[in-house]
Amino acid sequence: MDGTVVKWAAEDGANISEGDTVLVLEAMKMETPVRAHRSGTLTRGEPNEGDAVRKGQALGEIA
């Protein structure tokens, strides 16, 4: 869904577990947590807090 990045909940390079909240998006006046689909090390992508993002846009990578 299109929205705005409210905040990153994990730092770049953080070790995260499947299900951890990675960032929070706001869309249609509702905040939605974006959770990790797998465990690994997070490499944050381009969007910063306050940036608009589009459906299907890569927000980061978990390797």
Steps between C-alpha positions, in 0.01 A plus 500: 500500500617856436586696812755699696785363709422605859808347659761232459477258793830329417840651429697433183713189556282371784451126547127443493274200545206395289195697616695795647365843408740660253316826433161667541301634204211746513228468239144630513564641850590155635845383610597151386810312618706334227643177638803297392409204281814316610794524739828659397688828477306807390632732233270801491402637161457853371185615682553716807249594765242731343555368146208378288525141376307311233349153501766248393794733574798333667546652846811302590654155488540220753797278424 
